[in-house]
Amino acid sequence: MNLQAEIPLDYMIVLSTIVFFVGLMGVIIRRNLITMLMGIELMLNAVNINFVAFNHYLFPHRLEGHFFALIVMAIAAAEAAIAIALIINIYRQFATVSVDDVDELKY
């Protein structure tokens, strides 16, 4: 008796599509820099789901999809650190994190 039932690839694609579009809507609709950053992180996580799911179904004994997911996670961590540093500097300068209120790049 096999207790580990496999999740079909279609379910994983639907899940990653939903996560990607939730992140995309967060970037498009929200005007707060921090929520836009969270939307970008959701989109990157959707890509990671696709990497791992397709790797599992196409090449079950190889780990390329897992390594790509780790690389994307490392890039996302670096991107989040730089973005948060920029958001902190923007907040110090303009006292807001709204995209509409930040309209100049010079001091």
C-alpha positions in Angstrom: 0.0 0.0 0.0 1.5 3.3 -1.2 0.7 6.0 1.3 2.4 8.8 -0.7 0.0 9.6 -3.5 1.4 11.8 -6.2 -0.1 15.2 -6.8 -1.0 15.5 -10.5 1.0 18.0 -12.6 -2.1 19.9 -13.5 -2.8 20.7 -9.9 0.7 22.1 -9.5 0.4 24.2 -12.6 -3.0 25.6 -11.4 -1.5 26.4 -8.0 1.5 28.2 -9.5 -0.7 30.1 -11.9 -2.9 31.3 -9.0 0.1 32.3 -6.9 1.6 34.1 -9.9 -1.5 36.1 -10.7 -2.1 36.9 -7.0 1.4 38.3 -7.0 0.9 40.2 -10.3 -2.3 41.7 -9.0 -0.4 42.8 -5.8 2.1 44.6 -8.0 -0.4 46.2 -10.3 -3.2 47.2 -7.9 -1.3 48.1 -4.7 0.6 51.4 -4.6 2.6 50.6 -1.5 6.3 49.6 -2.1 6.3 46.9 0.5 3.2 45.1 -0.8 4.6 45.4 -4.3 7.8 43.7 -3.0 5.6 40.9 -1.5 3.9 40.5 -4.9 7.2 40.1 -6.6 8.2 37.5 -4.1 4.9 35.6 -4.8 5.7 35.6 -8.5 9.2 34.2 -7.8 7.7 31.5 -5.6 5.3 30.5 -8.4 8.3 30.1 -10.7 9.9 27.9 -8.0 6.8 25.7 -7.9 7.0 25.2 -11.6 10.7 24.4 -11.5 10.2 21.7 -8.9 7.0 20.3 -10.4 8.3 20.0 -13.9 11.5 18.5 -12.7 9.6 15.9 -10.7 7.5 14.8 -13.6 10.0 15.1 -16.5 13.2 14.0 -14.8 12.3 12.3 -11.5 15.8 11.1 -10.6 17.6 14.4 -11.4 17.7 17.6 -9.3 18.1 20.4 -11.9 14.7 21.9 -11.0 15.6 22.0 -7.3 18.9 23.7 -8.0 17.2 26.3 -10.2 14.7 26.9 -7.4 17.6 27.4 -4.9 19.2 29.9 -7.3 16.0 31.8 -7.6 15.6 31.8 -3.8 19.1 33.2 -3.4 18.4 35.9 -6.0 15.1 36.7 -4.3 16.8 37.1 -0.9 19.4 39.5 -2.4 16.6 41.4 -4.2 14.5 41.7 -1.1 17.5 42.9 1.0 18.3 45.6 -1.6 14.7 46.6 -2.1 14.1 46.9 1.7 17.2 49.1 2.0 15.9 51.3 -0.8 12.4 51.5 0.8 14.0 52.5 4.1 15.9 55.3 2.4 12.8 56.4 0.5 10.8 56.5 3.8 13.5 58.6 5.4 13.5 61.1 2.6 9.8 61.3 1.8 8.1 59.9 5.0 6.0 57.6 2.9 6.2 54.3 1.0 3.5 55.1 -1.5 4.7 54.9 -5.1 2.5 57.9 -6.1 4.1 60.2 -3.5 7.7 59.4 -4.5 8.2 61.5 -7.6 11.8 62.6 -7.6 15.1 60.8 -7.3 17.4 63.6 -6.1 17.6 65.1 -2.6 
